[in-house]
């Protein structure tokens, strides 16, 4: 699977689906409107991202794949803006048809004081025009010989109809291409001819008319969907319960999710569809592709918003798959990007640093208390050379790799980064923590980096520590008893 990841750039995919713009409006609330009993949101920032099938495209491009996209948008400013976003991403968007008098779907989410207070949808669900249909089909048939996989992202906005799916299936069969569909609605018969369907638990329950509450009802729903559609492969995503792959004539293949903190599940289905397409397109088995997709989904739910997964993150997740818990180690580059995304979504970042060579109860108390000061706790640990310089000969007792694994097992810890002593200011400048937390055994004036954190807009917090414990004293006691 790691070898396949290095070939992602060799895969070309066609994404067909409902294209939309996701708009995020960030603000604050400090009063109620005098006109009606509603909150008044004072807007601070607005963000626009690719949504719907566009998020599938965004995921694929982030992993290095070559992508063509087909869909229908409006002729007004939002349609032009969406096409420009594709062009900037290096996507072949000749198949994006602009249709007069059709609005480009825009979902506006208003988030105030860290609360999602309202969503406003501008859209139509009417079928696309016959002229748009013919142009889209013509494009699809033109590129079909040169692509590896067709991904259909159906958001039930009037594009993915039985007629369109029939033509996609015929063209794909003619050229021997895989068709993977993320379905919507109650009528799955329109997806006949697809290779694989990827509904979530709720979608599968509604389509099958079976409430999925246990393994027996899950299998019953899967069998009913496969019978009505004729597909030979069905993947049902089950949230915290992992995924279940059903294949004709084979027992169900279950894969458990990796335990991690969930920040946002939006876009996880798009990520699953993208990674399945890439891996199957490069010759992986269905079971191996599900393993890869599961790892990717576990990463994306740990992010805020519809952020794509990077190759480095996916490689790290797969490398850690044999461990009893996932590593929370992040490079400074990875952590900086993650923190930027968290801050855009008004999350408060807390950082504490130290050697943490021989973890003890005082450290655990420090981390638990520090986490209460914000939303995301980063532990910055000195590398082995720095520990040796600070603590003397014979230290560290526990190497950085093992300290990372120990810290990763703590629920209060969200990320671990390793730094050299002379890199600490660089680390603080990159992360810009809202809070730099240290134990109460320090004076605020003694906290290294405290002045820099204040200049960056943060503060120093001294966390009360009741345990009178020292790693150095424990190590000294152990050595003295030998």
C-alpha positions as CSV (number, residue, x, y, z in Angstrom):
1,X,0.0,0.0,0.0
2,X,2.9,2.4,0.7
3,X,4.2,1.6,-2.8
4,X,0.8,2.4,-4.3
5,X,0.8,5.8,-2.5
6,X,4.0,6.7,-4.3
7,X,2.2,6.2,-7.6
8,X,-0.8,8.4,-6.9
9,X,0.4,10.9,-9.5
10,X,0.1,8.2,-12.2
11,X,-3.6,7.8,-11.7
12,X,-6.2,9.9,-13.7
13,X,-9.7,10.1,-12.5
14,X,-13.0,11.5,-13.8
15,X,-15.2,13.0,-11.1
16,X,-18.9,13.5,-12.1
17,X,-21.2,15.1,-9.6
18,X,-22.9,18.0,-8.0
19,X,-20.5,20.9,-7.8
20,X,-21.0,23.6,-5.1
21,X,-19.3,26.3,-3.1
22,X,-19.0,25.9,0.7
23,X,-19.0,29.3,2.4
24,X,-18.0,29.8,6.0
25,X,-18.9,33.1,7.7
26,X,-17.1,33.6,11.0
27,X,-18.3,36.1,13.6
28,X,-19.1,37.0,17.1
29,X,-22.4,37.5,19.0
30,X,-22.7,40.2,21.6
31,X,-26.4,41.2,21.4
32,X,-29.9,40.3,20.4
33,X,-31.6,42.1,17.5
34,X,-34.1,44.7,18.5
35,X,-36.2,43.7,15.4
36,X,-36.7,40.0,16.3
37,X,-35.5,37.6,19.0
38,X,-32.5,36.5,17.0
39,X,-28.7,36.8,17.5
40,X,-26.8,39.6,15.7
41,X,-23.6,38.1,14.2
42,X,-20.8,40.6,13.7
43,X,-18.8,39.1,10.8
44,X,-15.1,38.8,11.2
45,X,-14.0,36.6,8.2
46,X,-15.4,34.7,5.3
47,X,-13.9,31.7,3.6
48,X,-14.9,29.9,0.3
49,X,-13.9,26.3,-0.5
50,X,-14.9,23.7,-3.1
51,X,-17.8,21.7,-1.9
52,X,-19.8,18.6,-3.0
53,X,-18.1,16.8,-5.8
54,X,-15.6,19.7,-5.8
55,X,-14.3,18.4,-2.4
56,X,-13.7,15.0,-4.0
57,X,-11.6,16.8,-6.6
58,X,-9.8,18.7,-3.9
59,X,-8.9,15.5,-2.1
60,X,-7.6,13.9,-5.2
61,X,-5.4,16.9,-6.1
62,X,-4.0,17.0,-2.6
63,X,-2.8,13.4,-3.1
64,X,-1.2,14.3,-6.4
65,X,-3.7,12.6,-8.8
66,X,-4.6,13.9,-12.2
67,X,-8.3,14.9,-12.3
68,X,-11.0,15.8,-14.9
69,X,-14.3,17.0,-13.6
70,X,-17.8,17.1,-15.1
71,X,-20.8,18.9,-13.7
72,X,-23.2,21.8,-14.2
73,X,-23.0,25.3,-12.6
74,X,-24.6,28.7,-13.2
75,X,-23.4,31.5,-15.4
76,X,-23.3,34.1,-12.6
77,X,-20.3,35.0,-10.4
78,X,-20.3,31.9,-8.3
79,X,-20.1,29.7,-11.4
80,X,-17.1,31.7,-12.7
81,X,-15.5,31.6,-9.3
82,X,-15.9,27.8,-9.0
83,X,-14.3,27.2,-12.4
84,X,-11.4,29.6,-11.5
85,X,-10.8,27.6,-8.3
86,X,-10.5,24.4,-10.4
87,X,-8.2,26.1,-12.9
88,X,-5.9,27.2,-10.0
89,X,-5.8,23.6,-8.7
90,X,-4.6,22.3,-12.1
91,X,-7.9,20.4,-12.8
92,X,-9.2,19.7,-16.2
93,X,-12.6,21.4,-16.0
94,X,-13.7,21.4,-19.6
95,X,-16.6,19.2,-18.5
96,X,-18.0,21.9,-16.2
97,X,-21.0,23.2,-18.1
98,X,-22.4,26.7,-17.3
99,X,-26.2,26.7,-17.6
100,X,-28.1,30.0,-17.8
101,X,-30.7,30.6,-15.2
102,X,-29.4,27.8,-13.0
103,X,-27.9,28.9,-9.7
104,X,-24.5,27.5,-8.6
105,X,-25.2,25.7,-5.3
106,X,-23.7,27.6,-2.4
107,X,-24.0,26.4,1.2
108,X,-23.3,29.2,3.7
109,X,-22.5,28.2,7.3
110,X,-22.6,30.9,9.9
111,X,-20.4,30.2,12.9
112,X,-20.4,32.6,15.8
113,X,-18.5,32.3,19.1
114,X,-17.5,28.7,18.2
115,X,-21.1,27.7,17.6
116,X,-22.7,26.7,14.2
117,X,-25.8,28.9,14.4
118,X,-27.3,28.8,10.9
119,X,-26.8,27.3,7.4
120,X,-28.3,28.9,4.3
121,X,-28.5,26.9,1.1
122,X,-28.9,28.5,-2.4
123,X,-29.7,25.7,-4.8
124,X,-32.0,24.0,-7.2
125,X,-32.8,20.3,-7.5
126,X,-34.3,20.4,-10.9
127,X,-32.8,18.3,-13.7
128,X,-30.2,19.9,-15.9
129,X,-31.2,21.0,-19.4
130,X,-31.0,18.6,-22.3
131,X,-28.3,20.8,-23.9
132,X,-26.2,20.6,-20.8
133,X,-26.8,16.9,-20.5
134,X,-25.6,16.3,-24.1
135,X,-22.5,18.4,-23.6
136,X,-21.6,16.6,-20.3
137,X,-22.1,13.2,-21.9
138,X,-19.9,14.2,-24.9
139,X,-17.1,15.2,-22.6
140,X,-17.4,12.1,-20.5
141,X,-17.2,9.9,-23.6
142,X,-14.2,11.9,-24.9
143,X,-12.0,11.4,-21.8
144,X,-13.2,7.9,-20.8
145,X,-10.5,6.1,-22.8
146,X,-7.7,8.0,-21.0
147,X,-8.9,7.8,-17.3
148,X,-8.5,4.9,-14.8
149,X,-11.6,5.4,-12.6
150,X,-14.9,7.2,-12.7
151,X,-16.1,8.7,-9.4
152,X,-19.7,9.7,-9.1
153,X,-20.5,12.1,-6.3
154,X,-24.3,12.4,-6.0
155,X,-25.7,15.1,-3.8
156,X,-29.2,14.8,-5.2
157,X,-29.1,18.2,-6.9
158,X,-30.5,17.1,-10.3
159,X,-27.4,16.0,-12.1
160,X,-27.0,12.3,-11.4
161,X,-30.1,10.8,-12.9
162,X,-30.9,7.2,-14.1
163,X,-30.3,8.3,-17.7
164,X,-26.8,9.7,-16.9
165,X,-25.8,6.7,-14.8
166,X,-26.9,4.4,-17.6
167,X,-24.6,6.2,-20.1
168,X,-21.7,6.3,-17.6
169,X,-22.1,2.6,-17.0
170,X,-22.1,1.7,-20.7
171,X,-19.1,3.9,-21.5
172,X,-17.2,2.5,-18.5
173,X,-18.0,-1.1,-19.5
174,X,-16.9,-0.4,-23.1
175,X,-13.4,0.7,-21.9
176,X,-13.1,-1.5,-18.8
177,X,-13.2,1.2,-16.2
178,X,-14.2,1.1,-12.6
179,X,-17.2,3.2,-11.5
180,X,-17.5,4.1,-7.8
181,X,-20.6,6.0,-6.6
182,X,-21.2,7.9,-3.4
183,X,-25.0,7.6,-3.5
184,X,-27.9,9.8,-2.2
185,X,-31.7,9.4,-2.0
186,X,-33.9,6.4,-1.7
187,X,-33.8,4.9,-5.2
188,X,-30.5,3.1,-5.7
189,X,-31.7,1.3,-8.8
190,X,-30.4,4.2,-10.9
191,X,-26.8,3.1,-9.9
192,X,-27.1,-0.2,-11.8
193,X,-23.8,-0.9,-13.6
194,X,-21.6,0.7,-11.0
195,X,-18.7,-1.3,-9.6
196,X,-18.9,-0.1,-6.0
197,X,-21.4,1.9,-3.9
198,X,-20.2,3.7,-0.7
199,X,-23.3,4.8,1.4
200,X,-23.0,5.6,5.1
201,X,-25.1,3.7,7.7
202,X,-28.0,6.1,7.6
203,X,-28.1,6.3,3.8
204,X,-28.0,2.5,3.6
205,X,-30.8,2.1,6.1
206,X,-33.1,4.4,4.2
207,X,-32.3,2.9,0.8
208,X,-32.8,-0.7,2.0
209,X,-35.7,0.1,4.3
210,X,-33.9,-1.7,7.1
211,X,-32.9,-0.1,10.4
212,X,-29.2,-1.0,10.9
213,X,-28.8,-1.8,14.6
214,X,-26.6,-4.8,14.6
215,X,-24.6,-7.2,12.4
216,X,-27.7,-9.1,11.3
217,X,-29.6,-6.0,10.2
218,X,-26.4,-4.6,8.5
219,X,-26.1,-7.8,6.4
220,X,-29.8,-7.7,5.6
221,X,-29.6,-4.1,4.4
222,X,-26.4,-4.9,2.3
223,X,-28.0,-7.9,0.6
224,X,-31.1,-5.9,-0.2
225,X,-29.1,-3.0,-1.8
226,X,-26.9,-5.4,-3.8
227,X,-30.0,-7.2,-5.0
228,X,-31.8,-4.0,-6.1
229,X,-28.7,-2.5,-7.8
230,X,-26.9,-5.6,-9.1
231,X,-23.6,-4.2,-7.8
232,X,-21.0,-6.8,-6.7
233,X,-19.2,-4.6,-4.2
234,X,-20.8,-2.5,-1.5
235,X,-19.0,-0.5,1.2
236,X,-21.1,0.8,4.1
237,X,-19.3,3.3,6.4
238,X,-20.3,3.0,10.0
239,X,-18.8,6.0,11.8
240,X,-17.1,5.0,15.0
241,X,-17.9,1.3,14.2
242,X,-15.6,1.4,11.2
243,X,-16.5,0.0,7.7
244,X,-18.1,-3.1,6.3
245,X,-17.3,-4.3,2.7
246,X,-19.7,-6.7,1.1
247,X,-18.7,-8.6,-2.1
248,X,-20.8,-11.2,-4.0
249,X,-20.0,-14.7,-2.8
250,X,-17.7,-13.5,0.0
251,X,-18.2,-13.1,3.7
252,X,-18.4,-9.5,4.9
253,X,-15.0,-7.8,5.6
254,X,-15.1,-5.6,8.7
255,X,-12.5,-3.1,9.6
256,X,-12.5,-1.2,12.9
257,X,-11.9,2.6,13.0
258,X,-8.7,3.9,14.7
259,X,-9.5,5.6,18.0
260,X,-8.8,9.3,17.7
261,X,-10.4,12.6,18.7
262,X,-13.1,13.7,16.3
263,X,-13.4,17.4,15.4
264,X,-15.5,17.4,12.3
265,X,-17.0,14.5,10.2
266,X,-17.9,16.8,7.3
267,X,-16.2,15.6,4.1
268,X,-15.2,12.2,5.4
269,X,-17.3,10.5,2.7
270,X,-15.6,12.5,0.0
271,X,-12.2,11.4,1.4
272,X,-13.3,7.8,1.4
273,X,-14.5,8.0,-2.2
274,X,-11.3,9.7,-3.3
275,X,-8.9,7.2,-1.7
276,X,-10.9,4.2,-2.9
277,X,-10.7,5.5,-6.5
278,X,-7.0,6.1,-6.3
279,X,-6.1,2.8,-4.8
280,X,-8.5,0.7,-7.0
281,X,-7.3,2.6,-10.0
282,X,-3.7,1.6,-9.3
283,X,-4.6,-2.1,-9.0
284,X,-5.1,-2.6,-5.2
285,X,-7.6,-5.2,-4.0
286,X,-10.9,-4.0,-2.6
287,X,-9.9,-5.0,0.9
288,X,-6.6,-3.2,0.8
289,X,-8.4,-0.2,-0.7
290,X,-10.8,-0.2,2.2
291,X,-7.9,-0.3,4.7
292,X,-6.4,2.8,3.0
293,X,-9.7,4.6,2.9
294,X,-10.4,3.9,6.5
295,X,-7.0,5.3,7.5
296,X,-7.7,8.5,5.4
297,X,-11.2,8.9,7.0
298,X,-9.6,8.6,10.5
299,X,-7.3,11.5,9.6
300,X,-9.9,13.8,8.1
301,X,-12.3,13.6,11.0
302,X,-9.4,14.9,13.2
303,X,-9.4,18.1,11.2
304,X,-11.9,21.0,11.2
305,X,-13.9,21.7,8.0
306,X,-13.5,19.8,4.7
307,X,-9.7,19.7,4.8
308,X,-8.0,17.2,2.5
309,X,-5.6,14.5,3.6
310,X,-1.9,14.7,2.6
311,X,0.3,11.9,1.4
312,X,2.6,12.4,4.4
313,X,-0.4,12.1,6.8
314,X,-1.7,8.9,5.1
315,X,1.8,7.3,5.1
316,X,2.2,8.1,8.8
317,X,-1.3,6.6,9.5
318,X,-0.5,3.4,7.6
319,X,2.9,3.1,9.2
320,X,1.3,3.3,12.6
321,X,-1.5,0.8,11.8
322,X,0.3,-2.1,13.6
323,X,0.6,-0.1,16.8
324,X,-2.0,-0.4,19.6
325,X,-2.6,3.3,19.3
326,X,-1.9,5.9,16.6
327,X,1.1,8.2,16.9
328,X,0.3,11.8,17.5
329,X,3.7,12.9,16.3
330,X,3.6,15.8,13.8
331,X,6.4,17.6,12.0
332,X,6.6,21.3,12.5
333,X,5.4,21.8,9.0
334,X,2.4,19.5,9.5
335,X,1.6,21.0,12.8
336,X,1.7,24.6,11.5
337,X,-0.8,23.8,8.8
338,X,-3.1,22.0,11.3
339,X,-3.0,24.9,13.8
340,X,-3.8,27.4,11.0
341,X,-6.9,25.4,10.2
342,X,-7.9,25.1,13.8
343,X,-7.5,28.8,14.4
344,X,-9.6,29.6,11.3
345,X,-12.3,27.7,13.1
346,X,-11.8,29.6,16.4
347,X,-10.1,26.8,18.3
348,X,-7.8,27.7,21.1
349,X,-4.3,26.2,21.0
350,X,-2.4,25.3,24.2
351,X,1.3,24.3,24.2
352,X,3.5,23.0,26.9
353,X,7.1,21.9,26.6
354,X,9.7,19.9,28.4
355,X,12.0,16.9,28.3
356,X,9.4,14.5,29.8
357,X,12.1,11.9,30.2
358,X,10.5,9.3,32.4
359,X,6.9,10.4,32.5
360,X,5.3,10.6,36.0
361,X,2.0,11.6,37.7
362,X,2.9,15.2,37.9
363,X,3.3,15.4,34.1
364,X,-0.1,13.6,33.6
365,X,-1.7,16.2,35.9
366,X,0.0,19.0,34.0
367,X,-1.3,17.8,30.7
368,X,-4.9,17.2,31.9
369,X,-5.0,20.7,33.5
370,X,-3.4,22.3,30.4
371,X,-6.0,20.7,28.1
372,X,-8.7,22.4,30.1
373,X,-7.3,25.8,29.0
374,X,-8.2,25.3,25.3
375,X,-9.3,23.0,22.6
376,X,-6.1,21.5,21.2
377,X,-3.0,20.5,23.4
378,X,0.4,20.3,21.8
379,X,3.3,18.7,23.7
380,X,6.7,19.9,22.5
381,X,9.5,17.7,23.7
382,X,13.3,18.3,23.5
383,X,15.2,16.0,21.2
384,X,17.7,13.6,22.6
385,X,20.7,15.9,22.0
386,X,18.9,18.7,23.8
387,X,18.0,16.5,26.8
388,X,21.6,15.4,27.1
389,X,22.8,19.1,27.0
390,X,20.2,20.1,29.6
391,X,20.3,17.1,32.0
392,X,23.8,15.8,31.5
393,X,25.5,12.4,30.8
394,X,23.3,9.4,30.8
395,X,20.2,11.3,29.7
396,X,17.7,10.8,28.2
397,X,16.8,7.6,29.8
398,X,14.0,7.2,27.3
399,X,14.7,8.1,23.6
400,X,12.5,10.6,21.8
401,X,10.8,7.9,19.7
402,X,9.6,6.1,22.9
403,X,8.6,9.4,24.6
404,X,6.4,10.2,21.6
405,X,4.7,6.8,21.8
406,X,4.0,7.2,25.6
407,X,2.6,10.7,25.2
408,X,0.5,9.6,22.2
409,X,-1.3,7.2,24.5
410,X,-2.7,10.0,26.7
411,X,-6.2,11.2,25.9
412,X,-5.4,14.8,26.9
413,X,-2.6,15.1,24.3
414,X,-3.6,16.0,20.7
415,X,-0.2,16.3,19.1
416,X,3.5,15.9,19.9
417,X,6.3,17.8,18.2
418,X,10.1,17.3,18.7
419,X,12.4,20.3,18.7
420,X,16.1,21.2,19.4
421,X,16.8,23.7,22.1
422,X,17.8,26.4,19.6
423,X,14.6,25.9,17.6
424,X,12.2,26.8,20.4
425,X,11.5,30.3,19.3
426,X,11.0,29.1,15.7
427,X,8.5,26.6,17.1
428,X,6.6,29.3,19.0
429,X,6.5,31.6,16.0
430,X,5.1,28.9,13.8
431,X,2.4,27.7,16.2
432,X,1.6,31.0,17.9
433,X,-0.1,29.3,20.8
434,X,-3.0,31.0,22.6
435,X,-1.7,29.6,25.9
436,X,1.8,28.5,26.9
437,X,1.2,26.3,29.9
438,X,3.8,25.4,32.6
439,X,3.7,23.9,36.0
440,X,3.2,26.1,39.1
441,X,6.8,25.2,40.2
442,X,7.8,28.0,37.7
443,X,7.5,31.7,38.1
444,X,5.9,33.5,35.2
445,X,9.1,35.5,34.6
446,X,11.1,32.2,34.4
447,X,9.0,30.7,31.6
448,X,11.2,30.5,28.5
449,X,9.4,32.0,25.5
450,X,6.8,33.7,27.6
451,X,7.7,37.2,26.2
452,X,7.5,35.9,22.6
453,X,4.2,34.3,23.2
454,X,2.8,37.5,24.6
455,X,4.1,39.5,21.6
456,X,2.3,36.9,19.4
457,X,-1.0,37.5,21.1
458,X,-0.9,34.6,23.6
459,X,-0.4,34.3,27.3
460,X,1.5,32.2,29.9
461,X,-0.6,30.1,32.3
462,X,0.9,28.4,35.4
463,X,-1.0,25.2,36.1
464,X,-1.2,24.2,39.8
465,X,0.8,21.0,40.4
466,X,0.1,19.2,43.6
467,X,2.5,16.2,43.0
468,X,6.0,16.9,44.3
469,X,7.7,14.6,41.9
470,X,10.8,15.1,39.7
471,X,12.0,12.8,36.9
472,X,15.6,13.6,37.7
473,X,15.0,12.6,41.4
474,X,13.3,9.4,40.4
475,X,16.2,8.5,38.0
476,X,18.7,9.4,40.8
477,X,16.8,7.2,43.3
478,X,16.8,4.2,40.8
479,X,20.5,4.5,40.1
480,X,21.3,4.9,43.8
481,X,19.5,1.6,44.6
482,X,21.4,-0.4,42.0
